[in-house]
């Protein structure tokens, strides 16, 4: 299983783009589970992961991307995580 946490803030256009990219690749990774978390509601997660900007993507409890996501890089990272399972 690949667990993703997308850490976002309200009104963040890059957060919306990141969510769209994740949803686009999700069908190719059926073992992927996504949780979208608003950092305003859960500021303790920004501290836990050392996040200063949004969006941030946590994959299997490791910070993978901060400030934006590119589809190709996300696919590559998810394939690496899948190989480690």
C-alpha positions as CSV (number, residue, x, y, z in Angstrom):
1,X,0.0,0.0,0.0
2,X,1.2,3.5,-0.8
3,X,-0.1,6.2,1.5
4,X,-0.2,9.8,0.4
5,X,-1.0,12.9,2.5
6,X,-1.5,16.1,0.5
7,X,-1.0,19.0,2.8
8,X,-2.8,22.1,1.5
9,X,-4.1,25.5,2.4
10,X,-7.3,27.2,1.4
11,X,-7.1,29.3,-1.8
12,X,-3.9,27.6,-2.9
13,X,-3.9,27.2,-6.7
14,X,-0.8,25.0,-6.6
15,X,-2.6,22.8,-4.1
16,X,-5.5,22.4,-6.5
17,X,-3.1,21.5,-9.3
18,X,-1.3,18.9,-7.1
19,X,-4.6,17.3,-6.3
20,X,-5.6,17.1,-10.0
21,X,-2.2,15.5,-10.8
22,X,-2.6,12.9,-8.0
23,X,-6.1,12.1,-9.1
24,X,-4.9,11.7,-12.7
25,X,-2.3,9.1,-11.8
26,X,-4.3,7.4,-9.1
27,X,-5.9,4.8,-11.5
28,X,-2.4,3.6,-12.5
29,X,-1.6,2.9,-8.8
30,X,-4.5,0.9,-7.3
31,X,-2.6,0.4,-4.0
32,X,-2.4,4.2,-3.5
33,X,-4.5,5.9,-0.8
34,X,-4.8,9.6,-0.6
35,X,-5.7,11.8,2.3
36,X,-6.0,15.6,1.7
37,X,-5.3,17.6,4.9
38,X,-5.7,21.4,5.3
39,X,-2.7,22.8,7.2
40,X,-4.8,25.6,8.7
41,X,-6.9,23.0,10.5
42,X,-3.9,20.8,11.3
43,X,-0.9,23.1,11.9
44,X,0.8,20.4,13.9
45,X,1.5,18.5,10.7
46,X,3.4,21.4,9.3
47,X,5.7,21.3,12.3
48,X,5.9,17.4,12.2
49,X,7.1,17.4,8.6
50,X,8.9,20.7,8.6
51,X,6.7,22.2,5.9
52,X,6.8,26.0,5.4
53,X,4.9,26.2,2.1
54,X,2.0,24.4,0.5
55,X,1.3,22.1,-1.2
56,X,3.4,19.4,0.3
57,X,3.1,15.7,-0.5
58,X,4.0,13.0,2.0
59,X,4.5,9.5,0.7
60,X,4.6,6.7,3.3
61,X,5.4,9.2,6.0
62,X,8.3,10.8,4.1
63,X,8.3,14.3,2.6
64,X,8.3,13.8,-1.2
65,X,7.4,17.2,-2.7
66,X,7.1,20.7,-1.4
67,X,5.7,23.7,-3.3
68,X,4.3,21.7,-6.3
69,X,4.2,18.4,-8.1
70,X,5.0,17.4,-11.6
71,X,3.3,14.3,-13.0
72,X,6.4,12.6,-14.3
73,X,8.2,13.0,-11.1
74,X,5.2,11.8,-9.1
75,X,4.8,8.7,-11.3
76,X,8.5,7.9,-10.8
77,X,8.4,8.3,-7.1
78,X,5.2,6.1,-6.8
79,X,6.9,3.4,-8.9
80,X,9.9,3.5,-6.5
81,X,7.6,3.2,-3.5
82,X,5.7,0.3,-5.1
83,X,8.9,-1.6,-5.7
84,X,9.8,-1.3,-2.0
85,X,6.5,-3.0,-1.0
